[in-house]
Amino acid sequence: MTSSYNYTVELKQIIFNEHINTLAPTVIYEEGDDYKNDKGAIITIPLHEGTSPNFEALSKFMNSQKFMSIEENIFGYSIKTKKLPE
């Protein structure tokens, strides 16, 4: 993914030629935004150079919603995750 989630025509063609799938988020998480639960939405968190996410607020947000992994959402895979520290 690019930090802006925009792909040039040239990059799209290269990706297509290499048979690579790309995803673009439905929602870009911003602290303080009023997130509406949209079933199947792909939410991304800006973690590229120059960002400084508030992990406390992010944890609060993640605990306030039911989330599933990209693998489960798109491909139907069932995965288990473990958060550390517990």
TIMI-2910 file (N, C-alpha, C, CB; in pm, 1 decimal, decimal comma, always signed):
<rs>
+----------+----------+----------+----------+----------+----------+----------+----------+----------+----------+----------+----------+------+
!      n_x !      n_y !      n_z !     ca_x !     ca_y !     ca_z !      c_x !      c_y !      c_z !     cb_x !     cb_y !     cb_z ! resn !
+----------+----------+----------+----------+----------+----------+----------+----------+----------+----------+----------+----------+------+
!    +83,8 !   -119,0 !     +0,0 !     +0,0 !     +0,0 !     +0,0 !    +87,6 !   +124,3 !     +0,0 !    -94,9 !     +0,4 !   +121,4 !  Met !
!    +40,1 !   +225,1 !    -65,3 !   +107,7 !   +354,3 !    -58,6 !    +49,0 !   +431,9 !    +58,8 !    +92,5 !   +434,3 !   -192,9 !  Thr !
!   +120,8 !   +531,0 !   +107,6 !    +70,4 !   +606,6 !   +223,1 !    -56,4 !   +684,6 !   +190,2 !   +177,4 !   +702,3 !   +273,5 !  Ser !
!    -75,5 !   +720,5 !    +63,5 !   -195,2 !   +796,0 !    +23,9 !   -306,2 !   +704,9 !    -28,4 !   -159,0 !   +899,0 !    -82,8 !  Ser !
!   -274,9 !   +576,3 !    -46,2 !   -367,1 !   +477,6 !   -100,3 !   -406,7 !   +508,7 !   -243,7 !   -490,4 !   +469,3 !    -13,9 !  Tyr !
!   -325,3 !   +588,0 !   -310,3 !   -346,2 !   +618,1 !   -451,5 !   -238,1 !   +548,5 !   -532,7 !   -344,9 !   +771,7 !   -477,3 !  Asn !
!   -277,4 !   +493,7 !   -647,3 !   -185,1 !   +421,7 !   -733,1 !   -183,9 !   +488,3 !   -870,4 !   -224,2 !   +271,6 !   -743,8 !  Tyr !
!    -65,6 !   +515,6 !   -921,1 !    -56,1 !   +574,6 !  -1054,2 !    -98,0 !   +470,9 !  -1157,5 !    +87,9 !   +625,9 !  -1082,7 !  Thr !
!   -130,2 !   +517,5 !  -1276,4 !   -168,5 !   +426,1 !  -1384,5 !    -53,5 !   +329,9 !  -1412,8 !   -207,0 !   +505,0 !  -1513,4 !  Val !
!    +69,0 !   +381,7 !  -1412,3 !   +186,8 !   +297,7 !  -1437,4 !   +200,8 !   +188,6 !  -1331,5 !   +313,9 !   +383,6 !  -1440,8 !  Glu !
!   +184,7 !   +225,6 !  -1204,8 !   +194,9 !   +128,1 !  -1095,7 !    +83,0 !    +25,3 !  -1105,4 !   +190,5 !   +199,0 !   -958,7 !  Leu !
!    -38,2 !    +69,7 !  -1138,7 !   -148,8 !    -24,1 !  -1154,4 !   -119,2 !   -126,8 !  -1263,9 !   -278,1 !    +51,5 !  -1186,6 !  Lys !
!    -58,1 !    -81,8 !  -1371,6 !    -26,8 !   -173,0 !  -1481,1 !    +80,5 !   -273,4 !  -1439,5 !    +19,1 !    -94,5 !  -1604,4 !  Gln !
!   +182,2 !   -227,0 !  -1368,4 !   +288,2 !   -316,3 !  -1319,9 !   +228,9 !   -421,3 !  -1226,0 !   +399,8 !   -235,6 !  -1247,5 !  Ile !
!   +144,4 !   -376,4 !  -1134,1 !    +80,6 !   -467,1 !  -1038,5 !     -4,9 !   -569,6 !  -1113,1 !     -5,8 !   -387,8 !   -936,8 !  Ile !
!    -80,9 !   -523,0 !  -1211,2 !   -164,3 !   -612,5 !  -1290,9 !    -79,3 !   -715,5 !  -1364,0 !   -248,1 !   -532,7 !  -1391,0 !  Phe !
!    +28,4 !   -670,2 !  -1426,2 !   +116,6 !   -760,3 !  -1501,5 !   +181,4 !   -865,6 !  -1413,1 !   +224,3 !   -680,7 !  -1571,8 !  Asn !
!   +204,5 !   -832,9 !  -1286,4 !   +267,2 !   -926,0 !  -1191,8 !   +164,2 !  -1011,2 !  -1117,4 !   +351,8 !   -848,8 !  -1091,3 !  Glu !
!    +35,6 !   -994,3 !  -1151,3 !    -73,0 !  -1070,4 !  -1088,1 !    -77,9 !  -1049,5 !   -936,7 !    -57,3 !  -1218,9 !  -1118,8 !  His !
!    -64,7 !   -924,7 !   -894,7 !    -69,1 !   -889,1 !   -753,2 !   -202,4 !   -821,3 !   -724,6 !    +50,3 !   -796,5 !   -714,2 !  Ile !
!   -268,9 !   -866,6 !   -619,1 !   -394,3 !   -803,3 !   -577,4 !   -362,3 !   -687,6 !   -483,3 !   -489,4 !   -906,4 !   -508,4 !  Asn !
!   -438,5 !   -581,4 !   -495,1 !   -422,3 !   -467,5 !   -405,5 !   -554,6 !   -442,0 !   -334,7 !   -375,1 !   -340,7 !   -483,0 !  Thr !
!   -544,3 !   -386,3 !   -217,4 !   -662,4 !   -348,1 !   -141,1 !   -652,3 !   -200,6 !   -108,4 !   -676,7 !   -433,1 !    -11,8 !  Leu !
!   -764,7 !   -136,9 !   -106,6 !   -771,1 !     +1,4 !    -60,2 !   -872,6 !     +3,8 !    +54,0 !   -811,2 !   +101,8 !   -177,3 !  Ala !
!   -845,3 !    +80,7 !   +156,0 !   -935,6 !    +81,8 !   +271,0 !  -1069,5 !   +148,8 !   +240,2 !   -869,4 !   +152,0 !   +387,3 !  Pro !
!  -1171,3 !   +105,7 !   +312,3 !  -1301,6 !   +170,6 !   +307,5 !  -1298,7 !   +293,6 !   +397,3 !  -1414,5 !    +72,9 !   +350,6 !  Thr !
!  -1225,9 !   +280,5 !   +510,1 !  -1218,7 !   +385,4 !   +611,3 !  -1073,5 !   +401,5 !   +654,7 !  -1310,2 !   +352,6 !   +733,5 !  Val !
!  -1027,9 !   +524,8 !   +666,0 !   -897,2 !   +553,0 !   +724,1 !   -923,0 !   +603,7 !   +865,4 !   -815,1 !   +658,1 !   +637,8 !  Ile !
!   -875,4 !   +528,3 !   +964,7 !   -900,6 !   +562,0 !  +1104,6 !   -830,1 !   +691,5 !  +1141,6 !   -854,7 !   +448,1 !  +1197,0 !  Tyr !
!   -905,6 !   +780,9 !  +1198,4 !   -852,4 !   +906,1 !  +1252,8 !   -903,1 !   +917,1 !  +1395,3 !   -895,1 !  +1031,5 !  +1166,2 !  Glu !
!   -814,4 !   +941,2 !  +1489,6 !   -854,3 !   +952,7 !  +1629,5 !   -960,8 !  +1060,9 !  +1644,4 !   -732,0 !   +984,1 !  +1719,0 !  Glu !
!  -1066,4 !  +1028,3 !  +1718,1 !  -1172,8 !  +1125,1 !  +1743,9 !  -1285,5 !  +1120,7 !  +1642,7 !  -1116,0 !  +1262,1 !  +1747,0 !  Gly !
!  -1265,5 !  +1054,1 !  +1528,6 !  -1374,1 !  +1043,1 !  +1431,8 !  -1484,4 !   +954,8 !  +1487,0 !  -1322,8 !   +987,4 !  +1298,0 !  Asp !
!  -1607,1 !   +984,1 !  +1449,4 !  -1721,5 !   +903,3 !  +1490,2 !  -1737,1 !   +792,2 !  +1387,6 !  -1852,8 !   +989,5 !  +1502,0 !  Asp !
!  -1686,6 !   +675,4 !  +1420,6 !  -1688,8 !   +562,6 !  +1328,5 !  -1824,7 !   +494,7 !  +1329,5 !  -1579,6 !   +462,3 !  +1363,9 !  Tyr !
!  -1883,7 !   +479,3 !  +1212,6 !  -2009,9 !   +407,3 !  +1199,3 !  -1977,2 !   +263,4 !  +1160,7 !  -2104,2 !   +475,0 !  +1093,0 !  Lys !
!  -2030,8 !   +169,6 !  +1237,2 !  -2003,5 !    +28,0 !  +1213,0 !  -2061,4 !    -11,7 !  +1077,7 !  -2062,6 !    -60,6 !  +1326,4 !  Asn !
!  -1975,6 !    -36,5 !   +983,4 !  -2012,9 !    -70,8 !   +846,8 !  -1964,8 !   -212,6 !   +819,8 !  -1952,6 !    +30,4 !   +743,3 !  Asp !
!  -2056,3 !   -309,0 !   +819,1 !  -2018,3 !   -449,0 !   +804,7 !  -1934,8 !   -470,0 !   +677,6 !  -2143,9 !   -538,4 !   +801,7 !  Lys !
!  -1818,4 !   -532,0 !   +695,4 !  -1731,1 !   -561,1 !   +582,4 !  -1635,2 !   -449,1 !   +546,3 !  -1813,1 !   -593,4 !   +464,5 !  Gly !
!  -1641,1 !   -338,0 !   +618,9 !  -1551,2 !   -225,8 !   +589,2 !  -1406,0 !   -265,4 !   +616,9 !  -1589,8 !   -101,0 !   +673,2 !  Ala !
!  -1317,0 !   -216,8 !   +535,6 !  -1173,6 !   -238,2 !   +556,7 !  -1119,1 !   -109,1 !   +615,4 !  -1098,5 !   -277,7 !   +422,3 !  Ile !
!  -1076,3 !   -117,9 !   +740,4 !  -1027,7 !     -0,3 !   +812,9 !   -876,0 !     -4,9 !   +817,6 !  -1087,3 !     +6,2 !   +956,8 !  Ile !
!   -814,3 !   +106,0 !   +786,8 !   -668,8 !   +113,2 !   +794,0 !   -628,6 !   +220,1 !   +894,4 !   -607,5 !   +143,0 !   +655,0 !  Thr !
!   -512,0 !   +200,5 !   +951,2 !   -456,5 !   +294,6 !  +1048,3 !   -326,5 !   +347,8 !   +989,9 !   -433,1 !   +226,9 !  +1189,0 !  Ile !
!   -314,5 !   +478,4 !   +971,4 !   -190,8 !   +532,9 !   +914,7 !    -71,7 !   +503,8 !  +1007,0 !   -204,6 !   +685,7 !   +891,5 !  Pro !
!    +20,1 !   +420,8 !   +959,4 !   +139,8 !   +386,0 !  +1036,1 !   +265,9 !   +409,6 !   +954,0 !   +133,6 !   +239,8 !  +1082,0 !  Leu !
!   +257,5 !   +499,6 !   +859,3 !   +373,8 !   +527,3 !   +776,4 !   +459,7 !   +636,4 !   +839,7 !   +330,5 !   +568,6 !   +635,0 !  His !
!   +573,3 !   +658,9 !   +780,5 !   +667,0 !   +759,5 !   +831,1 !   +597,1 !   +894,2 !   +846,9 !   +788,5 !   +773,0 !   +736,9 !  Glu !
!   +622,1 !   +959,2 !   +957,1 !   +563,2 !  +1090,7 !   +980,8 !   +433,9 !  +1085,4 !  +1059,4 !   +538,6 !  +1159,0 !   +850,9 !  Gly !
!   +385,9 !   +965,2 !  +1093,8 !   +265,2 !   +954,9 !  +1175,1 !   +304,1 !   +916,8 !  +1317,3 !   +166,0 !   +851,3 !  +1115,2 !  Thr !
!   +221,1 !   +954,9 !  +1410,1 !   +244,3 !   +915,1 !  +1549,2 !   +109,3 !   +880,6 !  +1611,5 !   +316,9 !  +1029,0 !  +1630,6 !  Ser !
!    +64,4 !   +756,3 !  +1587,6 !    -66,9 !   +716,9 !  +1637,2 !    -73,1 !   +713,5 !  +1789,1 !   -104,2 !   +582,0 !  +1582,0 !  Pro !
!   -189,4 !   +742,3 !  +1841,4 !   -216,3 !   +733,8 !  +1984,2 !   -263,6 !   +590,9 !  +2010,4 !   -323,6 !   +841,6 !  +2031,2 !  Asn !
!   -172,4 !   +506,8 !  +2057,7 !   -204,9 !   +365,2 !  +2073,6 !   -307,1 !   +340,2 !  +2184,3 !    -79,1 !   +286,8 !  +2102,4 !  Phe !
!   -314,8 !   +427,6 !  +2281,6 !   -415,4 !   +413,6 !  +2386,4 !   -554,5 !   +433,2 !  +2326,9 !   -390,1 !   +514,8 !  +2500,9 !  Glu !
!   -571,9 !   +538,3 !  +2247,4 !   -700,6 !   +564,3 !  +2181,6 !   -732,4 !   +454,0 !  +2080,6 !   -699,0 !   +702,3 !  +2111,1 !  Ala !
!   -630,5 !   +406,4 !  +2012,2 !   -648,7 !   +299,6 !  +1914,8 !   -694,9 !   +170,9 !  +1983,2 !   -518,4 !   +275,0 !  +1837,5 !  Leu !
!   -635,3 !   +137,4 !  +2097,5 !   -677,0 !    +18,4 !  +2172,5 !   -821,7 !    +31,3 !  +2218,1 !   -585,2 !     -4,1 !  +2293,9 !  Ser !
!   -858,6 !   +150,6 !  +2263,0 !   -996,1 !   +176,7 !  +2306,3 !  -1093,1 !   +155,1 !  +2189,3 !  -1009,3 !   +321,4 !  +2362,2 !  Lys !
!  -1056,7 !   +207,6 !  +2073,3 !  -1138,3 !   +192,1 !  +1953,2 !  -1151,7 !    +44,8 !  +1916,2 !  -1077,7 !   +271,2 !  +1836,1 !  Phe !
!  -1040,7 !    -27,8 !  +1917,7 !  -1043,0 !   -169,1 !  +1879,5 !  -1126,3 !   -252,3 !  +1975,7 !   -901,5 !   -224,2 !  +1873,3 !  Met !
!  -1127,8 !   -214,6 !  +2102,9 !  -1206,9 !   -287,8 !  +2200,9 !  -1354,6 !   -250,6 !  +2196,3 !  -1152,6 !   -263,0 !  +2339,2 !  Asn !
!  -1388,9 !   -141,6 !  +2127,7 !  -1528,2 !    -96,6 !  +2121,7 !  -1605,7 !   -157,9 !  +2005,5 !  -1532,9 !    +53,7 !  +2111,0 !  Ser !
!  -1535,7 !   -227,3 !  +1917,5 !  -1597,8 !   -283,4 !  +1797,1 !  -1564,0 !   -431,3 !  +1784,9 !  -1551,5 !   -207,0 !  +1670,7 !  Gln !
!  -1640,5 !   -503,6 !  +1704,7 !  -1606,0 !   -641,0 !  +1670,2 !  -1532,0 !   -635,1 !  +1537,0 !  -1734,3 !   -734,0 !  +1662,1 !  Lys !
!  -1411,4 !   -687,0 !  +1535,3 !  -1330,6 !   -685,9 !  +1414,3 !  -1300,3 !   -827,4 !  +1369,0 !  -1201,1 !   -608,9 !  +1436,9 !  Phe !
!  -1274,0 !   -841,1 !  +1241,0 !  -1223,7 !   -967,9 !  +1187,4 !  -1105,3 !   -935,6 !  +1098,0 !  -1335,3 !  -1046,5 !  +1108,3 !  Met !
!  -1022,7 !  -1033,5 !  +1078,7 !   -902,9 !  -1012,9 !   +997,4 !   -939,9 !   -999,7 !   +849,9 !   -803,4 !  -1128,8 !  +1017,3 !  Ser !
!   -848,4 !   -943,1 !   +772,7 !   -865,9 !   -934,6 !   +626,4 !   -885,2 !  -1074,7 !   +569,0 !   -743,0 !   -864,6 !   +559,0 !  Ile !
!   -805,8 !  -1169,4 !   +618,7 !   -814,2 !  -1306,8 !   +567,9 !   -953,6 !  -1365,6 !   +587,9 !   -710,2 !  -1395,5 !   +637,1 !  Glu !
!  -1011,1 !  -1340,0 !   +704,9 !  -1144,9 !  -1391,3 !   +733,9 !  -1250,4 !  -1316,1 !   +653,7 !  -1175,0 !  -1380,8 !   +883,9 !  Glu !
!  -1235,8 !  -1183,3 !   +644,5 !  -1332,7 !  -1098,6 !   +574,6 !  -1339,9 !  -1133,0 !   +426,3 !  -1296,6 !   -951,1 !   +592,2 !  Asn !
!  -1226,7 !  -1147,9 !   +363,2 !  -1224,6 !  -1166,5 !   +217,7 !  -1225,7 !  -1313,4 !   +176,1 !  -1102,8 !  -1099,1 !   +159,6 !  Ile !
!  -1143,5 !  -1394,1 !   +245,1 !  -1124,6 !  -1531,8 !   +201,1 !  -1198,7 !  -1635,5 !   +286,1 !   -979,0 !  -1563,5 !   +201,0 !  Phe !
!  -1254,2 !  -1592,6 !   +398,8 !  -1326,8 !  -1685,6 !   +483,6 !  -1239,1 !  -1770,1 !   +573,8 !  -1408,3 !  -1774,3 !   +399,6 !  Gly !
!  -1108,5 !  -1738,3 !   +580,3 !  -1017,8 !  -1812,0 !   +668,6 !  -1049,2 !  -1779,8 !   +813,3 !   -870,6 !  -1778,6 !   +637,0 !  Tyr !
!  -1030,5 !  -1875,9 !   +898,5 !  -1047,5 !  -1853,4 !  +1041,1 !   -909,0 !  -1854,5 !  +1106,1 !  -1141,4 !  -1961,5 !  +1105,0 !  Ser !
!   -873,3 !  -1745,6 !  +1172,6 !   -743,1 !  -1738,2 !  +1237,0 !   -760,2 !  -1700,9 !  +1382,8 !   -652,2 !  -1637,1 !  +1165,7 !  Ile !
!   -661,5 !  -1736,0 !  +1462,5 !   -662,8 !  -1701,2 !  +1604,0 !   -550,2 !  -1603,5 !  +1629,8 !   -649,2 !  -1827,3 !  +1694,0 !  Lys !
!   -578,7 !  -1504,3 !  +1711,5 !   -476,1 !  -1406,9 !  +1747,3 !   -460,1 !  -1403,9 !  +1898,3 !   -511,6 !  -1266,2 !  +1693,4 !  Thr !
!   -342,4 !  -1366,5 !  +1940,3 !   -315,5 !  -1355,3 !  +2082,6 !   -251,9 !  -1219,5 !  +2104,2 !   -223,4 !  -1471,6 !  +2134,5 !  Lys !
!   -309,1 !  -1141,5 !  +2196,7 !   -256,5 !  -1008,9 !  +2225,4 !   -161,9 !  -1017,2 !  +2344,0 !   -370,7 !   -908,6 !  +2253,3 !  Lys !
!    -46,8 !   -955,1 !  +2329,8 !    +50,8 !   -949,7 !  +2439,0 !    +80,4 !   -805,5 !  +2470,6 !   +181,0 !  -1025,4 !  +2402,9 !  Leu !
!    +95,7 !   -762,5 !  +2589,7 !    +68,0 !   -841,0 !  +2711,0 !    -81,8 !   -855,8 !  +2730,2 !   +131,5 !   -775,0 !  +2835,7 !  Pro !
!   -118,7 !   -958,9 !  +2804,0 !   -261,5 !   -986,6 !  +2828,7 !   -311,7 !   -904,7 !  +2943,0 !   -285,3 !  -1134,6 !  +2857,1 !  Glu !
+----------+----------+----------+----------+----------+----------+----------+----------+----------+----------+----------+----------+------+
</rs>
